[in-house]
């Protein structure tokens, strides 16, 4: 579903986020922080408010009955120390208080992972283009029919491979299911590796057992056999590089915006709640009383609890 985030502090008054009902407000805020990072405003501290109620990081959109195309207000935090004290005195302890140093570190860590994904995927697409060269030269090997599965794998890889940018996310034919694309491509690559190894072994056996005289056709056949060995050996090495890159990207695609930030925001909120509760004494009152016998209070002069 789509959620609109309204703010009067930016030229872009409304941010549009794609969310799921089960997502926490911490993850929603993480998505906003990534947008603010792209605007060089990641230090902007804010809270979210919906229908006059400030939203807590650990709760989900579904908990607050936030539906599709709802409008959430982005409220800036107080900037000076005195107003911050007044703000804490007037608000509940379990409201989030803007990003801490740990949250900032988590944001930079997520950005680094996403930028690595962007660069790696761009290099991976360049690596896939090399497959077109192998497709053309496979026709000149002893096993010219190998062009069939190499061509199918090449077309699928170049056609379905998505692109990624930090701002726009995944774009392309497989933008909705990037991990599924990597899984299918990985299976095709493994099958190609097995086929190339088998054909390479057969070519090597043909060289060791090669004996057809010194005619022109025989020399041509020998050259073709040597070329086949070199071709399929290089093809196996190339496919291993593709397979390793594919596996690394498959693991990286599991990561989503907010996976690290969500945990840090919820932890920061809980720590702040405990500290404020301890100052007011409510934390001590919440500690369960240990069970002690009556004679303990009689001899020590202290209370049982």
C-alpha positions as CSV (number, residue, x, y, z in Angstrom):
1,X,0.0,0.0,0.0
2,X,1.0,3.7,-0.4
3,X,1.5,6.0,2.5
4,X,1.9,9.8,2.2
5,X,4.3,11.6,4.5
6,X,3.6,15.3,4.7
7,X,6.2,17.8,5.9
8,X,6.4,21.6,5.8
9,X,10.2,21.6,6.3
10,X,11.2,20.5,2.8
11,X,10.5,21.8,-0.8
12,X,9.0,18.4,-1.5
13,X,6.0,18.6,0.8
14,X,4.9,15.0,0.4
15,X,7.0,11.8,0.4
16,X,5.3,8.7,-1.0
17,X,6.3,5.4,0.6
18,X,5.4,1.9,-0.4
19,X,4.7,-0.1,2.8
20,X,3.0,-3.2,4.1
21,X,0.4,-3.2,6.8
22,X,2.6,-5.3,9.0
23,X,5.6,-3.0,8.9
24,X,6.6,-1.2,12.0
25,X,6.8,2.6,12.2
26,X,10.5,2.1,12.8
27,X,10.8,0.7,9.3
28,X,8.7,3.5,7.9
29,X,11.0,6.0,9.5
30,X,14.0,4.1,8.1
31,X,12.6,4.6,4.6
32,X,12.2,8.3,5.3
33,X,15.8,8.5,6.6
34,X,17.1,7.0,3.4
35,X,15.2,9.7,1.4
36,X,16.5,12.4,3.7
37,X,20.0,11.0,3.2
38,X,19.7,11.5,-0.5
39,X,18.7,15.1,0.2
40,X,21.7,15.5,2.6
41,X,19.3,16.0,5.5
42,X,19.8,12.7,7.3
43,X,20.5,14.7,10.6
44,X,16.9,16.0,10.5
45,X,15.1,14.7,13.7
46,X,11.4,14.1,13.4
47,X,8.5,12.1,14.8
48,X,5.4,10.8,13.0
49,X,1.8,11.8,13.8
50,X,-1.4,10.3,12.6
51,X,-4.8,11.8,13.4
52,X,-3.3,13.8,16.3
53,X,-1.5,10.8,17.8
54,X,2.2,10.4,17.9
55,X,3.3,7.0,16.5
56,X,5.5,4.6,18.4
57,X,8.4,2.9,16.6
58,X,7.6,-0.6,17.8
59,X,4.0,-0.6,16.6
60,X,2.9,-1.5,13.1
61,X,0.8,0.5,10.6
62,X,-2.0,-2.1,11.2
63,X,-1.9,-1.4,14.9
64,X,-2.8,2.2,14.2
65,X,-5.3,1.3,11.6
66,X,-3.3,3.1,8.9
67,X,-4.8,2.1,5.6
68,X,-3.8,2.6,1.9
69,X,-3.2,6.2,0.9
70,X,-3.3,7.5,4.4
71,X,-1.6,10.8,5.2
72,X,1.0,10.9,8.1
73,X,2.4,14.1,9.4
74,X,6.2,14.5,9.9
75,X,6.8,16.6,13.0
76,X,10.3,18.1,13.5
77,X,11.9,17.6,16.9
78,X,12.7,20.6,19.1
79,X,16.2,21.9,18.4
80,X,17.3,23.6,21.6
81,X,18.0,21.9,24.9
82,X,15.3,23.8,26.9
83,X,12.5,22.9,24.5
84,X,13.7,19.4,24.5
85,X,13.3,19.2,28.3
86,X,9.8,20.6,28.0
87,X,9.1,18.2,25.2
88,X,10.1,15.2,27.3
89,X,8.1,16.5,30.3
90,X,5.0,16.8,28.2
91,X,5.2,13.6,26.2
92,X,4.9,10.0,27.1
93,X,8.2,8.1,27.8
94,X,7.7,5.6,25.0
95,X,7.6,8.0,22.2
96,X,10.7,8.0,20.0
97,X,13.0,11.0,20.3
98,X,14.7,11.2,17.0
99,X,17.7,9.3,15.7
100,X,20.6,8.6,18.1
101,X,24.3,8.1,17.2
102,X,23.6,4.3,16.9
103,X,20.8,5.0,14.5
104,X,23.0,7.2,12.4
105,X,25.7,4.5,12.3
106,X,23.0,2.0,11.3
107,X,21.8,4.3,8.5
108,X,25.4,4.6,7.1
109,X,25.7,0.9,7.3
110,X,22.6,0.3,5.3
111,X,23.6,3.0,2.7
112,X,26.9,1.2,2.3
113,X,25.2,-2.1,1.6
114,X,22.8,-0.6,-0.9
115,X,25.6,1.3,-2.7
116,X,27.6,-2.0,-2.9
117,X,24.5,-3.6,-4.4
118,X,24.3,-0.8,-7.0
119,X,27.9,-1.1,-8.0
120,X,28.0,-4.9,-7.9
121,X,24.8,-5.3,-10.0
122,X,26.2,-2.9,-12.6
123,X,29.4,-4.9,-12.8
124,X,27.4,-8.1,-12.9
125,X,25.4,-6.9,-16.0
126,X,28.7,-6.1,-17.7
127,X,29.9,-9.6,-16.9
128,X,26.8,-11.1,-18.4
129,X,27.5,-9.2,-21.7
130,X,30.7,-11.3,-22.1
131,X,28.4,-14.3,-22.5
132,X,27.4,-13.0,-26.0
133,X,31.1,-13.6,-27.1
134,X,31.0,-17.2,-25.9
135,X,27.6,-17.7,-27.6
136,X,29.2,-16.6,-31.0
137,X,32.4,-18.7,-30.6
138,X,30.6,-21.8,-29.4
139,X,29.5,-22.4,-33.0
140,X,33.1,-23.0,-34.1
141,X,33.7,-25.8,-31.6
142,X,33.4,-29.5,-32.2
143,X,30.1,-29.3,-30.3
144,X,28.4,-26.5,-32.3
145,X,25.0,-27.4,-30.8
146,X,26.2,-26.1,-27.4
147,X,25.2,-22.7,-28.8
148,X,21.6,-23.7,-27.9
149,X,21.8,-23.7,-24.1
150,X,24.5,-20.9,-24.0
151,X,22.2,-18.7,-26.1
152,X,19.2,-19.4,-23.9
153,X,21.1,-18.6,-20.7
154,X,22.5,-15.4,-22.3
155,X,19.2,-14.1,-23.5
156,X,17.5,-14.8,-20.1
157,X,20.3,-13.2,-18.2
158,X,20.4,-10.0,-20.3
159,X,16.7,-9.7,-20.6
160,X,15.7,-10.3,-17.0
161,X,18.6,-8.9,-15.0
162,X,17.3,-5.8,-13.1
163,X,19.2,-2.6,-12.3
164,X,19.3,-0.9,-9.0
165,X,19.9,2.6,-7.6
166,X,19.6,3.8,-4.0
167,X,17.0,6.4,-4.9
168,X,14.8,4.4,-7.3
169,X,15.3,0.9,-6.1
170,X,15.0,-2.1,-8.5
171,X,14.1,-1.4,-12.1
172,X,13.6,-3.8,-14.9
173,X,11.8,-7.0,-15.9
174,X,12.7,-8.7,-12.6
175,X,12.4,-5.7,-10.3
176,X,9.6,-7.3,-8.3
177,X,11.3,-10.6,-7.8
178,X,15.1,-10.0,-8.0
179,X,16.0,-13.0,-5.8
180,X,13.9,-15.3,-8.0
181,X,15.8,-14.1,-11.0
182,X,19.1,-14.8,-9.3
183,X,17.9,-18.3,-8.2
184,X,16.8,-19.3,-11.8
185,X,20.0,-17.8,-13.3
186,X,22.1,-19.7,-10.7
187,X,20.5,-23.0,-11.7
188,X,21.1,-22.3,-15.4
189,X,24.7,-21.3,-14.8
190,X,25.3,-24.6,-12.8
191,X,23.8,-26.6,-15.7
192,X,26.0,-24.8,-18.1
193,X,29.1,-25.5,-16.0
194,X,28.3,-29.2,-15.9
195,X,27.8,-29.3,-19.7
196,X,31.0,-27.3,-20.4
197,X,33.1,-29.6,-18.1
198,X,31.7,-32.7,-19.8
199,X,32.4,-31.3,-23.3
200,X,35.9,-30.2,-22.2
201,X,36.7,-33.7,-20.9
202,X,35.5,-35.2,-24.2
203,X,37.7,-32.8,-26.2
204,X,40.7,-33.6,-24.1
205,X,40.2,-37.3,-24.7
206,X,39.9,-36.6,-28.4
207,X,43.3,-34.9,-28.4
208,X,45.1,-37.6,-26.5
209,X,43.6,-40.3,-28.8
210,X,43.9,-38.2,-31.9
211,X,45.3,-40.1,-35.0
212,X,43.9,-39.5,-38.5
213,X,47.0,-38.9,-40.6
214,X,48.3,-35.7,-42.0
215,X,45.6,-34.7,-44.5
216,X,44.2,-31.1,-44.6
217,X,40.9,-32.1,-43.1
218,X,42.7,-33.9,-40.3
219,X,44.7,-30.8,-39.4
220,X,41.6,-28.7,-39.4
221,X,39.9,-31.2,-37.1
222,X,42.9,-31.2,-34.8
223,X,42.8,-27.4,-34.6
224,X,39.1,-27.4,-34.0
225,X,39.6,-29.9,-31.1
226,X,42.3,-27.8,-29.5
227,X,40.0,-24.8,-29.9
228,X,37.2,-26.7,-28.2
229,X,39.4,-27.5,-25.2
230,X,40.4,-23.9,-24.8
231,X,36.9,-22.6,-25.3
232,X,35.2,-24.8,-22.8
233,X,38.0,-24.4,-20.2
234,X,37.6,-20.6,-20.5
235,X,33.8,-20.9,-20.4
236,X,33.9,-22.9,-17.1
237,X,36.2,-20.3,-15.5
238,X,33.8,-17.5,-16.8
239,X,30.7,-19.3,-15.4
240,X,32.4,-19.8,-12.1
241,X,32.9,-16.0,-11.8
242,X,29.2,-15.5,-12.8
243,X,28.1,-18.1,-10.2
244,X,30.1,-16.5,-7.4
245,X,28.8,-13.0,-8.2
246,X,25.3,-14.4,-8.5
247,X,25.5,-16.0,-5.0
248,X,26.8,-12.7,-3.5
249,X,24.0,-10.7,-5.0
250,X,21.4,-13.3,-4.0
251,X,22.5,-12.9,-0.4
252,X,22.6,-9.1,-0.6
253,X,19.1,-9.0,-2.2
254,X,17.7,-10.5,1.0
255,X,18.5,-7.2,2.8
256,X,15.8,-4.6,2.8
257,X,15.8,-1.0,3.8
258,X,15.2,-0.8,7.6
259,X,16.6,-4.3,8.5
260,X,19.3,-2.7,10.6
261,X,17.6,0.7,11.4
262,X,14.4,-0.9,12.7
263,X,16.3,-2.8,15.4
264,X,18.3,0.2,16.5
265,X,15.3,2.5,16.6
266,X,13.2,0.1,18.7
267,X,16.2,-0.5,21.1
268,X,16.8,3.2,21.5
269,X,13.1,3.7,22.3
270,X,13.1,0.9,24.9
271,X,16.3,2.2,26.5
272,X,14.9,5.7,26.7
273,X,11.7,4.4,28.3
274,X,13.6,2.4,31.0
275,X,15.8,5.5,31.9
276,X,12.8,7.8,32.2
277,X,10.9,5.2,34.2
278,X,13.8,4.7,36.5
279,X,14.1,8.5,37.2
280,X,10.4,8.7,38.1
281,X,10.6,5.6,40.4
282,X,8.1,3.6,38.4
283,X,10.7,1.2,37.3
284,X,11.6,0.2,40.8
285,X,7.9,-0.2,41.7
286,X,7.6,-2.6,38.7
287,X,10.3,-4.9,40.1
288,X,8.6,-8.0,41.6
289,X,9.1,-8.5,45.3
290,X,11.2,-11.5,46.3
291,X,9.5,-14.0,48.6
292,X,11.1,-13.9,52.1
293,X,9.9,-15.5,55.3
294,X,8.5,-13.5,58.1
295,X,11.3,-14.3,60.5
296,X,13.7,-12.5,58.1
297,X,12.0,-9.2,58.8
298,X,11.9,-9.9,62.6
299,X,15.7,-10.5,63.0
300,X,16.9,-8.0,60.5
301,X,14.5,-5.2,61.2
302,X,13.8,-4.7,57.5
303,X,10.7,-5.1,55.5
304,X,9.9,-8.4,53.8
305,X,9.8,-6.6,50.5
